[in-house]
Amino acid sequence: MPGEVDTADYADVWVFIEQHDGEAAKVSWELLAKGRELADEKGERLVALVMGESVTHLAEEAIERGADEVLVAEDPIFEPYLPGPYGEQFRYLVEERHPDVVLIGGSHTGRDFAGRVAVPTYAGLTADCTELDIEPDTGLLLAKRPTFGGDAMATIKCVEHRPQMATVRPGVFDAAEPDPDREGTITEVEVVVDESHQHSRMIERVVGDITDITDANVVVAGGYGTEGDFGPIEDLAAALGGEVAATREAVEEGWIEAARQVGQTGKTVKPDLYIACGISGAIQHLEGMNDSKTIVAINDDPNAPIFDDADYGIVGDLFEVCPALTELIEQKRGETA
Amino acid sequence: MSQEWNIVVCVKQVPDADDVSIDPDTGTLNRSDAEAVLNQPDYNAVESALQLREAVGGTVTAVTMGPPFATAVLQEAVALGADDGVLLTDRAFGGSDTWPTSLALASIAEELDADVVICGEESTDSSTGQVPPGIAAHNDWSQLTYVEELEPNPEENELIAVRDIEGGHEKVAASLPVVVAVGFGLNEPRIAGLHRKIYAETEFEPQEYSASDLGIEESVGLAASPTSVGGMATADPVERKRKLVEDVETLFEELESAGAI
């Protein structure tokens, strides 16, 4: 088991570029933009890490988006993602090259993978951060994450161990535009994994059959007040070109699939417009929707706490309000079309 | 060749999320009145473990780490149908972050000769989701996280899972021993039977292990935790307009003039 380390031997900010079928997850570019800021603040380099097969285009894009160097581990064993090979390769690179900070997307893949790196390297890992800063005096990473219910922010530090790792959910930071004139180095690294690290095998991977609500600009969500009838919610979402979401209760009742659940045990959304229909506003739900730009609450209970967390509220029956609103939106669309 | 499986289910005692309130005077979270309960996602983990046992045969052992009163969540698991319960309890564990916590659970999984370790995908109090992959990494076992469907394939000595991923799903087969983190709500947890409940509350005694029983006393607790809390601050509340409107037309106009639609 690795013991304490000489923290002075560790430098640079690393960002893991999550890719599937040659396409990078958006969160990786968001982290690269944030990583650039952190590296500049520390006066260190920003290093991107890409694993896969035929991923040179991603390495080039990583440089255009801010990396000074890209480490590329190219081998068929990295397609598709499996925690064993990815974890072992990353462990090797961390032990060889001593990064000070490692950022990984808080996607299901990233969160699956992060523990596979943090454990064998004895790194400090802070999950699901929403803010990252550098402590001025010490240069330590200050990884901030909402605690229980999102009411307080905890700042997590890793003083004696390296690297300082953090996962960050998609949508927290903004990606930088690629700059084709930026220059950087692409380094092919030694691949140290083989089939013995696999532990598991992918039978099939299907993307596109379920909507990713974390990416939607408009979200119309239903709760217990729908009594299982999501019709008006679906119509309103369709009129707005948005996605349908739900509370934990609605998912538990079996009214809607779990992939659409917003909240602490569900997904975090950050749309321009969030319409909460028949949702009382439990703090676990608020945590998943609080980053929405504009929030509308529709509830027939005037005392529902959701009204305190909304920009616009209307006390009324969602089965009347939603269709009426849908009609007005469709009318407007008809006029402008 | 199929054989019976040693199934370990990791459970955690947490403050009841429904009881946690915001103190209107200080604006801080009030957890002191919250009852300690079994972490909600762990009900799905226990149910998955019981279903696996029904499919393959074997035993289900519930494990928790915590003070002696955490026995309550083991009783809950036993009432639901777990065969046995193990309490990892020791002052040495105090202050453990995810690294030593997953080490302790990995060690007991090894000690119990587990074929499958099942956890809820995260705890409702700290919600890092990092313990299940941590257990797998400590033991260099396979892992299946964000599991939406789970099926044993005893002939091949593996578990087949459908995992939730962004915008879709993947189907993965993992060799035993394996650590599974089941998605919240993946199944309908059963209700404890009265007979089992009485047994859990009156006769059941958990096996207890200390850090030194597992030979990890130097590697757990606050001192062995790579991370530490460097401060707490009240989250900046998002300022909302809180504008109540009388009718749908006004709502529409407001949203239109705000550029929201």
Chai-1 contact restraints between the chains, C-beta under 6 A:
chainA,res_idxA,chainB,res_idxB,connection_type,confidence,min_distance_angstrom,max_distance_angstrom,comment,restraint_id
A,P83,B,Q143,contact,1.0,0.0,6.0,A-B,restraint_1
A,S107,B,E166,contact,1.0,0.0,6.0,A-B,restraint_2
A,H108,B,Y146,contact,1.0,0.0,6.0,A-B,restraint_3
A,H108,B,I165,contact,1.0,0.0,6.0,A-B,restraint_4
A,R111,B,G129,contact,1.0,0.0,6.0,A-B,restraint_5
A,D112,B,T145,contact,1.0,0.0,6.0,A-B,restraint_6
A,G115,B,Q130,contact,1.0,0.0,6.0,A-B,restraint_7
A,G115,B,P133,contact,1.0,0.0,6.0,A-B,restraint_8
A,G115,B,G134,contact,1.0,0.0,6.0,A-B,restraint_9
A,G115,B,A137,contact,1.0,0.0,6.0,A-B,restraint_10
A,R116,B,P133,contact,1.0,0.0,6.0,A-B,restraint_11
A,R116,B,A137,contact,1.0,0.0,6.0,A-B,restraint_12
A,V119,B,G134,contact,1.0,0.0,6.0,A-B,restraint_13
A,V119,B,A137,contact,1.0,0.0,6.0,A-B,restraint_14
A,V119,B,H138,contact,1.0,0.0,6.0,A-B,restraint_15
A,G124,B,P226,contact,1.0,0.0,6.0,A-B,restraint_16
A,G124,B,T227,contact,1.0,0.0,6.0,A-B,restraint_17
A,A127,B,T128,contact,1.0,0.0,6.0,A-B,restraint_18
A,A127,B,Q130,contact,1.0,0.0,6.0,A-B,restraint_19
A,F148,B,L29,contact,1.0,0.0,6.0,A-B,restraint_20
A,F148,B,D125,contact,1.0,0.0,6.0,A-B,restraint_21
A,D151,B,L29,contact,1.0,0.0,6.0,A-B,restraint_22
A,D151,B,A235,contact,1.0,0.0,6.0,A-B,restraint_23
A,A152,B,M232,contact,1.0,0.0,6.0,A-B,restraint_24
A,A152,B,T234,contact,1.0,0.0,6.0,A-B,restraint_25
A,A152,B,A235,contact,1.0,0.0,6.0,A-B,restraint_26
A,M153,B,A233,contact,1.0,0.0,6.0,A-B,restraint_27
A,M153,B,A235,contact,1.0,0.0,6.0,A-B,restraint_28
A,A154,B,V229,contact,1.0,0.0,6.0,A-B,restraint_29
A,A154,B,M232,contact,1.0,0.0,6.0,A-B,restraint_30
A,T155,B,G230,contact,1.0,0.0,6.0,A-B,restraint_31
A,T155,B,G231,contact,1.0,0.0,6.0,A-B,restraint_32
A,I156,B,T227,contact,1.0,0.0,6.0,A-B,restraint_33
A,K157,B,S228,contact,1.0,0.0,6.0,A-B,restraint_34
A,K157,B,G230,contact,1.0,0.0,6.0,A-B,restraint_35
A,C158,B,P226,contact,1.0,0.0,6.0,A-B,restraint_36
A,C158,B,T227,contact,1.0,0.0,6.0,A-B,restraint_37
A,H161,B,P226,contact,1.0,0.0,6.0,A-B,restraint_38
A,H199,B,S142,contact,1.0,0.0,6.0,A-B,restraint_39
A,H199,B,S175,contact,1.0,0.0,6.0,A-B,restraint_40
A,S200,B,S142,contact,1.0,0.0,6.0,A-B,restraint_41
A,S200,B,V172,contact,1.0,0.0,6.0,A-B,restraint_42
A,S200,B,A174,contact,1.0,0.0,6.0,A-B,restraint_43
A,R201,B,A173,contact,1.0,0.0,6.0,A-B,restraint_44
A,M202,B,V172,contact,1.0,0.0,6.0,A-B,restraint_45
A,I203,B,K171,contact,1.0,0.0,6.0,A-B,restraint_46
A,I203,B,A173,contact,1.0,0.0,6.0,A-B,restraint_47
A,E204,B,K171,contact,1.0,0.0,6.0,A-B,restraint_48
A,R205,B,E170,contact,1.0,0.0,6.0,A-B,restraint_49
A,V206,B,G168,contact,1.0,0.0,6.0,A-B,restraint_50
A,V206,B,H169,contact,1.0,0.0,6.0,A-B,restraint_51
A,V207,B,G167,contact,1.0,0.0,6.0,A-B,restraint_52
A,V207,B,G168,contact,1.0,0.0,6.0,A-B,restraint_53
A,G208,B,G168,contact,1.0,0.0,6.0,A-B,restraint_54
A,D209,B,G168,contact,1.0,0.0,6.0,A-B,restraint_55
A,I210,B,G167,contact,1.0,0.0,6.0,A-B,restraint_56
A,I210,B,G168,contact,1.0,0.0,6.0,A-B,restraint_57
A,D212,B,E166,contact,1.0,0.0,6.0,A-B,restraint_58
A,D212,B,G167,contact,1.0,0.0,6.0,A-B,restraint_59
A,V251,B,G185,contact,1.0,0.0,6.0,A-B,restraint_60
A,E252,B,G185,contact,1.0,0.0,6.0,A-B,restraint_61
A,A258,B,G185,contact,1.0,0.0,6.0,A-B,restraint_62
A,T265,B,F184,contact,1.0,0.0,6.0,A-B,restraint_63
A,L273,B,A260,contact,1.0,0.0,6.0,A-B,restraint_64
A,N290,B,V238,contact,1.0,0.0,6.0,A-B,restraint_65
A,T294,B,A260,contact,1.0,0.0,6.0,A-B,restraint_66
A,D309,B,R240,contact,1.0,0.0,6.0,A-B,restraint_67
A,A310,B,R240,contact,1.0,0.0,6.0,A-B,restraint_68
A,D311,B,R240,contact,1.0,0.0,6.0,A-B,restraint_69
A,D311,B,K241,contact,1.0,0.0,6.0,A-B,restraint_70
A,Y312,B,K243,contact,1.0,0.0,6.0,A-B,restraint_71
A,Y312,B,V245,contact,1.0,0.0,6.0,A-B,restraint_72
A,Y312,B,L251,contact,1.0,0.0,6.0,A-B,restraint_73
A,Y312,B,E254,contact,1.0,0.0,6.0,A-B,restraint_74
A,G313,B,L244,contact,1.0,0.0,6.0,A-B,restraint_75
A,I314,B,V245,contact,1.0,0.0,6.0,A-B,restraint_76
A,I314,B,L251,contact,1.0,0.0,6.0,A-B,restraint_77
A,V321,B,V248,contact,1.0,0.0,6.0,A-B,restraint_78
A,A324,B,V248,contact,1.0,0.0,6.0,A-B,restraint_79
A,L325,B,V248,contact,1.0,0.0,6.0,A-B,restraint_80
A,L328,B,F252,contact,1.0,0.0,6.0,A-B,restraint_81
